[in-house]
Amino acid sequence: MNAWKIFLGLGIVIFAIGLTLFITGLALNGWKFKVEYEMQTFTAAEENSTLDLKISAGSIAVEFYDGENIEVNYPDSVNYGYEVKEKAGTLKVKPVNRLHFNWFGWNDIPTVTVKVPHGKVMNLKLDLSAGAATVASGEYGNIRISMSAGSTTAGDLKCGELITHLSAGKIAVGGAECSSLDVRLSAGVANISDVVCNDIDIDLSAGSAKLSVIGNKSEYTVSVDKSAGSCNLVNQSGTVAGKKIDVDLSAGSVEVTFKD
């Protein structure tokens, strides 16, 4: 038994030495474990009305600036990069994983920055498999945010439809003035503050949704269909025609607060 332990210990030591020599040899021959990224710039040449942005790692930021055209600054490497193209009024940004694996460097991917000229109103489609996204305060067309994981942080948004679909992950919106708000969670966390909206739909299979609504609770017609979970709202008839909140809750928790 002692001999077996000795052989096992020697095997581990030999393996460690071999691995060290292997890594050292790679380094001496120019192999770099930290991925080298080079920033690229794409300047839109067409009149686009929609941003279609996808991210599977790293981070992406949407912001406004004083330029005349939409500009995308993005990292590129032999392993991983992005494809940026525009067609039929839509500017698309999507990741390209050229080696189909990346042992090193996921946490070091520089941020993709999408710059929109001040005063230009864009529809926004944001799809996260992972990673982090930030959306600047401002006026947009319709906004749809889909997340499998990761996190999205947005400022004060003024838009038409605001749709948030989460399979997991976390989204936080500092303010939302919109024609309709659709919050759907299979899991994850959604926190939306300072909501100004007459048409609010909340559908949870699981997870947690917290909304802070500007206005009086009595103004809204509230419909709650709950199988399980917790919700601080109950059915009621509102005093203002057209103002409604519909909640469909299979599990999880919904909390809606009101303030004037």
Beta strands, then each sheet from edge to edge (+ up, - down):
strand 1: 38-43
strand 2: 50-55
strand 3: 59-65
strand 4: 71-76
strand 5: 80-87
strand 6: 90-97
strand 7: 112-117
strand 8: 123-128
strand 9: 132-135
strand 10: 138-139
strand 11: 143-147
strand 12: 151-166
strand 13: 170-185
strand 14: 189-196
strand 15: 199-204
strand 16: 208-214
strand 17: 221-226
strand 18: 230-231
strand 19: 244-249
strand 20: 253-259
sheet 1: 1+ 4- 7+ 3+ 9+ 12+ 10+
sheet 2: 1+ 4- 7+ 3+ 9+ 12+ 11+ 8+ 2+ 6+ 5-
sheet 3: 1+ 4- 7+ 3+ 9+ 12+ 13+ 14+ 16+ 20+ 18+
sheet 4: 1+ 4- 7+ 3+ 9+ 12+ 13+ 15+ 19+ 17+
end
